[in-house]
Amino acid sequence: MSDRSDAADFHAEPRVSADSGLERIGLIGLGLLGSALGTRLFEQGVAVIGFDIDAASRERFRDAGCDVADSLREMAACREIILSLPDSNAARRVIDELRPLLEPGTAIIDTTTGAPTDAEEAAAMLALQSVEYLDATVGGSSGQTRRGEAIIMCGATSAGFARCRGTLERLAERVFHTGAPGSGSRMKLVTNLVLGLNRAVLAEGLAFAASLGLDECAVLDVLQAGPAESRVMATKGRRMIDREFSPEARLRQHAKDVDLILAAARNAGQTVPLSERHRELLTSLVARGLGDLDNSSIREAF
């Protein structure tokens, strides 16, 4: 991909200190991922003001010690505004409301997992008024994000990436500039395809082991020690075994992401038969009322 710097090059440069006098950062969308992003910044001494249409989410963010806006329009005063919304449609509505109020030089950092073409359209529209748009998609759950273990895959102009790199670096363990706006969303779809199938394979493997009379905990230990090991085993293995499905990333959100993967594959003329089967499994679980559980609840499909 063009115009890319890898994490090693990025981190070779001096980090921006938490007390560097940055203006307050806006955060729109205080769900699982949004609140984790806000907490991550707040704990590093960055002033954050958040907004969500859900009053309970606003109260939880306020209880965590962060400032909360009473309306979306208040967020336009921030020079950097992070979006963490359910889908591209929600992001488009927010941008449409903010756009008349944004000053030139403002940056929109959109962590929403959406269609790459939507990111490209948003970037082109905002560029007309000298506002930078970055599709800064997150690789990792809300728990991993809160602990600083996630990565960010950022599609942006060179100027936009340079403008916001200090904020991005605070949010993630590693940051990748994947190219122009839209490329971050494309990289997120690739990541989610592999990650989601890894979860499904682990769930099927544990169910297979149990059917053979093997102890699932012992099986997980062997898998993690051998050539079949994946990072998913560390984050989701015991949760699958213990049926501990409190959400860090909801299953229905991943079902939405697989829809995006399938649409992007169709547009590219690519067949993805494993993802098609994966979508069937996720759809069946959502139909059973499990959509708001953690995505490790894919174990219940087997």
C-alpha positions in Angstrom: 0.0 0.0 0.0 1.2 3.5 -0.7 2.2 6.2 1.7 2.7 3.8 4.6 4.9 3.9 7.6 5.1 0.7 9.8 4.9 0.7 13.5 8.7 0.4 14.0 9.3 3.6 12.0 6.4 5.4 13.7 7.6 4.6 17.2 11.1 5.5 16.4 10.1 9.1 16.6 9.6 10.9 19.9 6.2 10.4 21.5 4.1 13.4 22.4 4.0 13.9 26.1 0.7 13.7 27.9 1.2 17.3 29.3 2.0 18.9 25.9 -0.8 21.3 26.1 -3.1 19.7 23.5 -6.6 21.0 23.3 -9.5 19.0 24.5 -10.3 16.0 22.2 -13.9 15.2 21.4 -15.3 11.7 21.4 -18.7 10.9 19.9 -20.0 7.4 20.7 -19.5 6.1 24.2 -20.2 2.4 23.8 -17.8 -0.4 24.5 -15.1 0.8 22.2 -15.7 4.5 22.5 -15.6 4.5 26.3 -12.4 2.4 26.1 -10.8 5.0 23.8 -11.8 7.8 26.1 -10.5 6.0 29.2 -7.2 5.4 27.4 -6.8 9.1 26.7 -8.0 10.3 30.1 -5.6 8.0 31.9 -2.7 9.6 30.0 -3.7 13.1 31.1 -5.5 14.1 27.9 -8.6 16.2 28.3 -11.6 14.4 26.7 -15.2 15.5 26.3 -17.6 12.8 25.2 -21.1 12.6 23.8 -23.6 9.9 23.1 -27.3 10.0 22.3 -27.8 7.4 25.1 -28.1 9.2 28.4 -26.9 6.1 30.4 -23.7 6.0 28.3 -23.1 9.7 29.0 -23.6 9.1 32.7 -21.1 6.2 32.8 -18.5 8.3 31.0 -19.1 11.2 33.5 -18.8 8.8 36.4 -15.4 7.7 35.1 -14.2 11.3 35.6 -14.5 12.6 32.0 -16.4 15.6 30.8 -19.6 15.1 28.9 -21.3 17.4 26.4 -25.1 17.9 26.4 -25.4 18.1 22.6 -23.6 16.9 19.5 -23.1 20.5 18.4 -20.9 21.3 21.4 -18.3 18.8 20.0 -17.6 21.0 16.9 -15.4 23.3 19.0 -12.8 20.5 19.4 -9.9 20.5 16.9 -9.7 16.7 17.0 -13.0 14.7 17.1 -13.0 10.9 17.4 -16.0 8.9 16.2 -16.8 5.5 17.5 -20.2 4.6 16.1 -22.2 1.4 15.2 -21.9 1.7 11.4 -21.2 4.0 8.5 -24.8 5.3 8.4 -24.5 6.6 12.0 -21.1 8.1 11.2 -22.5 9.8 8.1 -25.4 11.4 10.1 -23.0 12.7 12.7 -20.6 14.2 10.1 -23.5 15.8 8.3 -24.7 17.5 11.5 -21.2 18.6 12.4 -19.9 19.7 9.0 -21.4 23.2 8.9 -19.9 23.9 12.3 -16.3 22.7 11.7 -13.4 25.1 11.3 -10.7 24.5 8.7 -7.9 22.5 10.2 -10.2 20.3 12.3 -9.5 16.5 12.1 -12.2 13.8 12.3 -10.7 10.5 13.5 -13.3 7.8 12.6 -12.8 4.5 14.4 -16.1 3.1 13.1 -16.0 -0.2 11.2 -17.8 0.7 8.0 -17.7 0.4 4.2 -14.4 1.7 2.7 -16.4 3.6 0.0 -18.2 5.5 2.8 -14.8 6.5 4.3 -13.6 7.7 0.9 -16.8 9.8 0.4 -16.5 11.4 3.9 -12.9 12.3 3.3 -13.6 13.9 -0.1 -16.5 15.9 1.3 -14.6 17.1 4.4 -11.6 18.0 2.3 -13.7 20.7 0.5 -13.7 22.7 3.8 -10.1 21.8 4.7 -11.1 19.3 7.4 -9.0 16.1 7.6 -10.7 12.7 7.8 -8.9 9.6 9.0 -10.5 6.2 9.0 -8.6 5.0 12.0 -10.0 1.5 12.5 -9.1 -0.4 15.6 -7.8 -4.0 15.8 -8.7 -5.4 19.2 -11.6 -5.6 21.7 -12.6 -2.9 24.1 -10.7 -4.6 26.8 -7.5 -4.8 24.7 -8.0 -1.1 23.7 -8.4 0.0 27.3 -5.2 -1.9 28.2 -3.3 -0.3 25.3 -2.9 -3.7 23.5 -4.9 -2.8 20.3 -3.6 -1.7 17.0 -4.8 1.1 14.7 -5.0 0.8 10.9 -5.2 4.4 9.6 -6.2 5.5 6.2 -5.4 9.2 5.8 -3.5 11.8 3.8 0.1 12.2 4.8 -0.8 15.6 6.4 -3.7 14.2 8.3 -1.7 11.3 9.6 1.0 13.7 10.8 -1.5 16.0 12.3 -3.1 13.3 14.5 -0.3 10.8 15.0 0.2 11.9 18.7 -3.4 11.0 19.5 -3.3 7.8 17.5 -0.1 6.7 19.3 -1.8 7.2 22.7 -4.7 5.0 21.7 -2.9 1.9 20.5 0.2 -0.3 21.0 1.1 -0.1 17.3 -0.2 2.3 14.6 -0.1 1.6 10.8 -0.6 4.2 8.1 -2.2 2.0 5.5 -2.5 4.7 2.8 -5.3 7.1 1.7 -8.7 7.4 3.4 -10.6 4.1 2.9 -7.5 1.9 3.2 -7.9 1.7 7.0 -11.4 0.3 6.5 -10.2 -2.2 3.9 -7.4 -3.4 6.2 -9.9 -3.7 9.1 -12.1 -6.0 6.9 -9.1 -8.2 6.2 -8.2 -8.3 9.9 -11.8 -9.1 10.9 -12.1 -11.9 8.4 -9.0 -13.7 9.7 -9.8 -12.9 13.4 -13.4 -14.0 13.2 -12.5 -17.3 11.5 -9.9 -17.9 14.1 -12.5 -17.6 16.8 -14.9 -19.9 14.9 -12.1 -22.5 14.4 -11.2 -22.4 18.1 -14.9 -22.8 19.0 -15.3 -25.8 16.7 -12.0 -27.3 17.9 -13.0 -27.1 21.6 -16.4 -28.6 20.8 -14.8 -31.4 18.8 -12.4 -32.1 21.7 -15.2 -32.3 24.2 -17.1 -34.7 22.0 -14.0 -37.0 22.0 -14.0 -37.0 25.8 -11.0 -34.6 26.2 -10.7 -32.0 28.9 -11.1 -28.6 27.2 -8.7 -26.8 29.5 -6.0 -29.4 28.8 -6.7 -29.1 25.1 -6.4 -25.4 25.2 -3.0 -25.7 26.9 -1.8 -28.1 24.2 -3.0 -25.9 21.4 -1.3 -22.8 22.9 1.9 -24.7 23.2 1.9 -26.2 19.7 1.9 -25.1 16.0 -1.9 -24.4 16.0 -1.5 -21.6 18.5 -3.1 -18.2 17.9 -3.6 -15.0 19.9 -7.3 -15.7 20.0 -6.7 -18.6 22.3 -5.3 -16.3 25.0 -8.1 -13.8 24.7 -11.1 -16.1 24.0 -10.2 -19.6 24.9 -11.1 -19.7 28.6 -14.1 -17.5 28.0 -15.4 -20.2 25.6 -14.7 -23.0 28.0 -16.2 -21.2 31.0 -19.1 -19.8 28.9 -18.2 -16.3 30.2 -19.7 -14.1 27.5 -19.9 -10.6 29.1 -19.3 -8.4 26.1 -16.0 -6.8 25.1 -17.0 -6.9 21.5 -20.6 -8.0 20.7 -21.4 -10.9 18.4 -24.0 -8.9 16.4 -21.3 -6.3 15.6 -19.1 -8.9 14.1 -22.1 -10.2 12.1 -22.4 -6.7 10.7 -18.7 -6.7 10.0 -19.0 -10.0 8.1 -21.7 -8.5 6.0 -19.2 -5.7 5.1 -16.6 -8.4 4.2 -19.0 -10.2 1.9 -20.1 -7.0 0.2 -16.4 -5.9 -0.3 -15.6 -9.4 -1.7 -18.4 -9.3 -4.1 -17.3 -5.9 -5.4 -13.8 -7.2 -5.8 -14.9 -10.4 -7.6 -13.5 -12.5 -4.8 -15.0 -15.7 -3.3 -14.9 -16.1 0.4 -16.7 -19.4 1.2 -15.5 -19.7 4.8 -16.8 -16.2 5.6 -20.1 -17.1 3.9 -20.5 -20.1 6.3 -19.3 -18.0 9.2 -22.1 -15.5 8.4 -24.7 -18.3 8.6 -23.4 -19.3 12.1 -23.5 -15.8 13.4 -27.0 -15.2 12.0 -28.2 -18.3 13.7 -26.8 -17.1 17.1 -28.3 -13.6 16.7 -31.7 -15.2 15.9 -31.3 -17.2 19.2 -31.0 -13.9 21.1 -27.2 -14.0 21.7 -26.2 -11.0 19.6 -25.4 -8.8 22.6 -23.0 -11.3 24.1 -19.3 -11.3 23.5 -18.2 -12.6 20.1 -16.6 -15.6 21.9 -20.2 -16.9 22.2 -19.6 -18.3 18.7 -18.8 -21.4 20.9 -22.6 -21.8 21.2 -22.9 -22.5 17.5 -21.3 -25.9 18.0 
